[in-house]
């Protein structure tokens, strides 16, 4: 807003939608005023109704711009990529099971997984049944390869969007945590206890209903510092890892500065937990 009247429309071309949206998004006024009347007096609008019409158009344009910026942000691209990768992996595995069952019924042999689907896809077809099975196998392999390409994309781009989180968790786990939280900013605002059980929502709800013990970890179990630690010490390892991941997410969101000391601190903490066989907190 301009310094003379504080009005968002002061000196603005009424047809400049982008300029109006920018004023709405970045402007401010120290105190309220009769903006419709000022708009009419300044010639920005013919009457009060036209003022509100232009105000509505400006706010909608500003909102659309904000949504577009948010959706094209690096962390949201990771969210889309990791969810697509998971979909491709899940579907490929399901189809691979179907290929194995079908192949076993046709050829009297056992096989499983995408690799068996790849074998079927490379076979020559002798009849229409073979062709149909090979076509399904080819699609299975294609989905698996698409998942691999998405994983490679995540591994390339995650360090730029979340450098510290990617360094501590690995790019794919970092992307999964961001996805589960709904974005880097929501993840940065989560307490470490919540980060620790992200991905274990079903188990957590069962615990809250009194039907199961409290989960010690969620998706961070895939990290070597949790899965590679003795069972009796995994709770401590998961807490230590979640604590550092929470800090890393906050640093990534609020500053984006790479802090290698977080890596060293986590390594030392896990080493203490593993060597002492107890909770090093």
KABELDA-V599773 format. One record per helix or strand. SS is the DSSP state (H for helix, E for strand). FROM is the first residue (numbers start at 1). LEN is the number of residues. If there is no record, write none. Layout:
# KABELDA-V599773
<<SS FROM LEN> <SS FROM LEN>>
This chain:
# KABELDA-V599773
<<H 17 10> <H 35 8> <H 48 24> <H 74 34> <H 113 9> <H 128 34> <H 163 7> <H 171 11> <H 184 5> <H 192 5> <H 201 8> <H 219 4> <H 224 4> <H 231 24> <H 261 16>>
